[in-house]
Amino acid sequence: MSDNAAEPEPPDEPPESEPMDQAFTYNGGRVDPGESANIRYGISETYLGDPVRIPVTVINGEHPGPTVFLSAAAHGDELNGIEVVREVAHDWDHSVLHGTLVCLPVMNVPGFLAQERYLPIYDRDLNRSFPGREGSTSARRMAHRIFTNFIEPCDVGIDFHTSTRGRTNMLHVRANTERSDVARLAKAFSSNVIIAGEGPSGTLRREATEAGIPTITVEMGEAHRFQRRLIDRALTGVASVLAEFGLHRESSVHWPGWRTVIDDDDEKTWLRADAGGIVDMKRGRGALVEEGEVICTITNPFKEEDDIVTVEAPFTGLIVGVLENPVVYPGNPLCHLVGLAPDTLTALERERTPKSSRAELRGTN
């Protein structure tokens, strides 16, 4: 090669890639990074042809990150979750949010207005209608518009529920823990109890999970109530999830102190009434009961001793759900009991032992 041969020209620089579009889009609008929007989105029409609109708040952070949906009131009388979603959307500081929050505080607007569990249109269950289908029943059409616009664009979801009327639940998570992505989400919420299972067909958490959006259900309290302690506990769980998935990087993941994952039917049972009558519940939501301990009695209006039915715990466990309405027919549920592993039982007993009692057990002042 000649010493004065021309040097080869450098290759062309690759074109600069355009920044990813982090806008949240739905049919009819978009929310750009750094913006928030309160939307009333039409999902149906009334008998008079007026629009049925659901409230949606979208908060798109200035920094890229995952998109998380928070939903409540798929059953119109389940109110606790509404306040959780509203407080996250409107009371929290999201100035350094990495990602997007999609907040749906009231999905079942017709049921909410009537204060009924189901859609007051042929009594359909919105939470058995997902992912929905255009051209199908009214419930499935509503579900389809919610799902395609505000669920499918998300990466992770939390759906809030309460027990039905006449019963109450301690706060716990329901999740398909056989999927590692869902198990991560369920544990991040930091509840003491996780009940494993994929959930019934048509539920939001099952259908969203099967669509590739890990989703959990949070059960908390009873219908027709705002229960402040449960709401505050759920807000702690949401903050923990946002920390785990990097949306609020200044926060930390919360450890609940102890946790049990119930993934075997032998570890849980609904105790049901074997007689009709009036129930005297001896233990409440969240109580730890020993095997053989009396949970409740059922009596007739005369309280005749020969007719008293005593209901005992079949195993040592935790009362997750319990009857609030004190009247039953035979077969009505009384309480939902879950078993605990020995190490979990020890941790729970330690947590519930007053500090003074612990000191006495150690022989110290």
Buried (B, 14 or more C-beta within 10 A) or exposed (E): EEEEEEEEEEEEEEEEEEEEEBEBEBEEEEBEBEBBBEBEBEBBEEEEEEEBEBBBBBBBBBBEBBBBBBBBBBBBBBBBBBBBBBBBBBEBEBEEBBBBBBBBBBBBBBBBEBEBBBBBBEEBBBBBBBBBEEEEBBBBBBBBBBBBBBBBBBBBBBBBBBBBBBBBBBBBBBBBBEBEBBBBBBBBBBBBBBBBBBBEEBBBBBBBBBBEBBBBBBBBBBBEBEBEEBBEBBBBBBBBBBBBBEBBEEBEBBEBEBBBBBEEEEBBBEBBBEBBBEBEBBBEBBBBBEEEEEBBBBBBEEEEEEEBBEBEBEBBBBBBBBBBEEEBEEEBBBBBBBBBEEEBBEBBEEEEEEEEEEEEEEEEE
